[in-house]
Amino acid sequence: MINPIALGIDYSLRLLSQVMLEECGKDRLVDLYDAPFDDRDFYDYVHATPSGTRMEGAAIARFVAGSDLIRAWGEMIESAPLSQS
């Protein structure tokens, strides 16, 4: 039997992912929905165990390493005005 709470969480996460995709664009969104997680990677339907956290972290690291986010962040920092405090 499918847990109705899980269906609600899944639906909510899909809606949230859709909004993030629309706002951020595909180049700025790490999509973990179809990652090869199994039941041992989560305590419940949302919170990752240590093994799940490692998988999430590795996916995010691969995404950042393959993007221009670090360069863009560095440019943003370099162009920020210096504080006068």
C-alpha positions in Angstrom: 0.0 0.0 0.0 1.2 3.5 -0.9 1.5 5.8 2.1 -0.7 8.9 1.4 1.6 11.1 3.4 4.4 10.1 1.0 2.3 11.0 -1.9 1.6 14.5 -0.5 5.3 15.0 0.2 6.2 13.8 -3.3 3.6 16.1 -4.8 4.9 19.1 -2.8 8.5 18.4 -3.6 7.7 18.2 -7.3 5.8 21.5 -7.2 8.7 23.1 -5.3 11.2 21.7 -7.9 9.1 23.1 -10.7 9.1 26.6 -9.2 12.8 26.5 -8.6 13.4 25.4 -12.2 11.3 28.3 -13.5 13.0 30.8 -11.2 16.6 29.5 -11.4 16.7 27.8 -14.8 18.1 24.4 -15.6 21.7 25.6 -15.5 21.3 26.7 -11.8 19.3 23.8 -10.4 20.6 20.4 -9.1 17.9 17.9 -9.7 18.2 15.0 -7.3 14.7 13.6 -8.0 15.8 10.8 -10.2 19.1 10.1 -8.4 19.7 6.4 -7.6 18.7 6.6 -3.9 17.3 3.6 -2.1 15.5 3.2 1.2 18.7 3.1 3.2 19.5 6.7 2.1 16.6 8.3 3.9 15.2 8.2 7.4 11.8 9.2 6.1 10.5 10.6 2.8 12.6 13.8 3.1 15.5 13.5 5.5 18.7 11.8 4.3 20.8 9.4 6.3 24.6 9.7 6.2 24.7 7.6 3.0 22.0 9.7 1.4 23.8 12.9 2.4 27.0 11.7 0.8 25.1 11.0 -2.4 23.5 14.4 -2.3 26.8 16.1 -1.6 28.6 14.3 -4.4 25.9 15.2 -6.9 26.0 18.9 -5.8 29.8 18.9 -6.0 29.8 17.5 -9.5 27.2 20.1 -10.5 29.1 23.0 -9.1 32.4 21.7 -10.6 30.8 21.5 -14.0 29.2 24.9 -13.9 30.4 28.5 -13.9 29.0 29.2 -10.4 32.4 29.5 -8.7 33.7 32.0 -11.4 30.4 34.0 -11.3 30.6 34.1 -7.5 34.2 35.3 -7.6 33.3 38.0 -10.0 30.4 39.1 -7.8 32.7 39.3 -4.8 35.4 41.2 -6.7 32.9 43.8 -7.9 31.2 44.3 -4.5 32.0 47.7 -2.9 34.3 47.6 0.1 32.8 48.4 3.5 33.6 51.8 5.0 33.4 50.6 8.6 
